[in-house]
């Protein structure tokens, strides 16, 4: 309870290592592959593009052992963007399954 004012004022930071980010990205990618979410060519192309755009920089950062200090608000925005992307992805998968 004592940390709540620090979190609300934005003075509290969360440390995120690049290795955790890369493990999360590659874990989500493997999960998408295992669940059969990329059945069509567009999804395979999207997977490779996202692997190049997001995966390579994370791998480079992981090799350099960089540590990010992010504000709680920035961390919340990143989580919100991730949730929105997952919702859009799931809706697209459901719509594609209905069209088959």
C-alpha positions in Angstrom: 0.0 0.0 0.0 2.9 2.3 0.6 4.1 2.0 -3.0 0.7 3.1 -4.4 1.5 6.9 -4.3 4.8 6.2 -6.1 3.1 4.2 -8.8 0.4 6.9 -9.3 2.9 9.7 -9.4 4.9 7.9 -12.0 8.2 7.9 -10.0 8.2 4.1 -9.7 10.0 2.3 -12.5 9.9 -1.3 -13.6 13.0 -3.0 -14.9 12.5 -5.2 -18.0 15.4 -7.1 -19.4 15.8 -7.6 -23.1 16.0 -11.4 -22.6 12.5 -11.4 -21.0 11.2 -9.4 -24.0 12.8 -11.7 -26.5 11.5 -14.8 -24.7 8.0 -13.3 -24.6 8.1 -12.5 -28.3 9.4 -15.8 -29.4 7.0 -17.6 -27.0 4.0 -15.8 -28.5 5.3 -16.6 -32.0 5.7 -20.3 -31.2 2.3 -20.4 -29.6 0.7 -18.9 -32.7 2.5 -21.5 -34.8 1.4 -24.4 -32.6 -2.2 -23.4 -32.4 -2.5 -23.3 -36.2 -3.2 -19.6 -36.2 -1.2 -19.1 -39.4 -2.9 -21.4 -41.8 -3.0 -19.0 -44.7 -0.1 -17.5 -46.7 -0.8 -14.0 -45.4 -0.3 -15.1 -41.9 2.9 -16.9 -42.7 4.2 -13.8 -44.4 3.1 -11.7 -41.4 4.9 -14.0 -39.1 8.2 -13.7 -40.9 7.8 -9.9 -41.2 7.2 -9.6 -37.5 10.1 -12.0 -36.8 12.4 -9.7 -38.7 11.0 -6.4 -37.5 10.6 -7.3 -33.8 12.7 -10.5 -33.3 16.1 -9.4 -34.6 16.3 -6.1 -32.5 15.2 -8.0 -29.4 17.9 -10.7 -30.1 20.5 -8.0 -30.6 19.5 -6.3 -27.3 19.5 -9.7 -25.5 23.0 -10.3 -26.7 24.1 -6.9 -25.3 22.3 -7.6 -22.0 20.5 -4.2 -22.1 18.2 -3.3 -19.2 15.2 -1.0 -19.8 13.9 1.3 -17.1 10.3 2.0 -18.1 7.8 4.2 -16.3 4.7 2.4 -15.1 2.6 4.5 -17.4 4.7 3.4 -20.4 4.5 -0.2 -19.3 0.7 0.1 -19.0 0.5 1.5 -22.5 2.6 -1.4 -23.9 0.4 -3.9 -22.2 -2.7 -2.2 -23.6 -1.3 -2.2 -27.1 -0.5 -5.9 -26.8 -4.0 -6.7 -25.6 -5.6 -4.7 -28.5 -3.3 -6.6 -31.0 -4.3 -9.9 -29.6 -8.0 -9.0 -29.7 -7.8 -7.9 -33.3 -5.8 -11.1 -34.2 -8.4 -13.3 -32.5 -11.3 -11.5 -34.2 -9.6 -12.0 -37.6 -9.1 -15.7 -36.9 -12.7 -16.1 -36.0 -13.8 -14.2 -39.1 -11.6 -16.3 -41.3 -13.0 -19.5 -39.8 -16.5 -18.4 -40.5 -15.7 -17.6 -44.1 -14.3 -21.1 -44.8 
